Amino acid sequence: MERTSKSSNSTKTRPRPLSPNIQIYRPQLTSVLSIANRVTGVVLSFAAVGLVIWLSAAAVGPDAYAIVQRALASWLGQITLFACTFAFFLHLCGGLRHLIWDTVHGFDLRSIYLSGWIVVAASIGLTVATWVFSLFIGGGR
């Protein structure tokens, strides 16, 4: 006599949904910032390599430095530098938020969302302030 379980039968006829079900999942600020923190970490790793290239070019001589400077002064270079600046500040502010959480503060739902929006606003504000300041001291070159 063969036994068949009801649960195995129903699983074969109706597959279980994947978790989270992408059709019904609504991204929340906390999950978006968590993913963004990981992405900015990767971006900053590549930016660190770019910084080493820039410093190496400066050490090699004026010709190599001029080539790298020209690349950084191009529109693509400026967009990349702006994105790296934003990534730096988003990662920094997210890290400060986590440091506050490490003190076992700010875990109620209202504080979590408030601190998340503060991270976003501070990152945007610090990025814009940094670029305005750099244009001010650089003479808009």
Backbone hydrogen bonds, N-H to C=O, Kabsch-Sander energy under -0.5 kcal/mol:
donor,donor_aa,acceptor,acceptor_aa,energy
9,N,5,S,-1.4
10,S,6,K,-2.2
11,T,7,S,-1.7
12,K,8,S,-1.3
13,T,9,N,-1.5
14,R,10,S,-1.8
22,I,20,P,-0.7
24,I,21,N,-1.3
25,Y,21,N,-1.8
32,V,28,Q,-2.6
33,L,29,L,-2.6
34,S,30,T,-1.8
35,I,31,S,-2.4
36,A,32,V,-2.7
37,N,33,L,-2.2
38,R,34,S,-1.5
39,V,35,I,-2.4
40,T,36,A,-3.0
41,G,37,N,-1.5
42,V,38,R,-1.6
43,V,39,V,-2.6
44,L,40,T,-2.7
45,S,41,G,-1.3
46,F,42,V,-1.8
47,A,43,V,-2.4
48,A,44,L,-2.0
49,V,45,S,-1.4
50,G,46,F,-2.1
51,L,47,A,-2.3
52,V,48,A,-2.1
53,I,49,V,-2.2
54,W,50,G,-2.4
55,L,51,L,-2.7
56,S,52,V,-2.7
57,A,53,I,-2.5
58,A,54,W,-1.8
59,A,55,L,-1.8
60,V,56,S,-2.1
61,G,57,A,-1.8
65,Y,57,A,-0.6
65,Y,61,G,-2.2
66,A,62,P,-2.2
67,I,63,D,-1.7
68,V,64,A,-2.0
69,Q,65,Y,-2.7
70,R,66,A,-2.3
71,A,67,I,-1.9
72,L,68,V,-2.4
73,A,69,Q,-2.0
74,S,70,R,-0.9
74,S,71,A,-0.6
78,Q,74,S,-2.5
79,I,75,W,-2.1
80,T,76,L,-2.3
81,L,77,G,-2.6
82,F,78,Q,-2.4
83,A,79,I,-2.6
84,C,80,T,-2.5
85,T,81,L,-2.3
86,F,82,F,-2.5
87,A,83,A,-2.7
88,F,84,C,-2.4
89,F,85,T,-2.3
90,L,86,F,-2.7
91,H,87,A,-2.4
92,L,88,F,-2.6
93,C,89,F,-2.8
94,G,90,L,-2.2
95,G,91,H,-2.1
96,L,92,L,-2.3
97,R,93,C,-2.1
98,H,94,G,-1.9
99,L,95,G,-2.0
100,I,96,L,-2.0
101,W,97,R,-2.0
102,D,98,H,-2.0
103,T,99,L,-0.6
103,T,100,I,-1.1
104,V,101,W,-2.1
105,H,100,I,-1.0
112,I,108,D,-2.3
113,Y,109,L,-2.1
114,L,110,R,-2.5
115,S,111,S,-2.8
116,G,112,I,-1.7
117,W,113,Y,-2.3
118,I,114,L,-2.1
119,V,115,S,-2.2
120,V,116,G,-1.9
121,A,117,W,-2.8
122,A,118,I,-3.1
123,S,119,V,-2.1
124,I,120,V,-2.2
125,G,121,A,-2.9
126,L,122,A,-3.0
127,T,123,S,-2.0
128,V,124,I,-2.5
129,A,125,G,-2.7
130,T,126,L,-2.3
131,W,127,T,-2.1
132,V,128,V,-2.7
133,F,129,A,-2.5
134,S,130,T,-2.5
135,L,131,W,-2.2
136,F,132,V,-2.2
137,I,133,F,-2.7
138,G,134,S,-1.8
139,G,135,L,-0.8
140,G,135,L,-1.6
141,R,138,G,-0.6
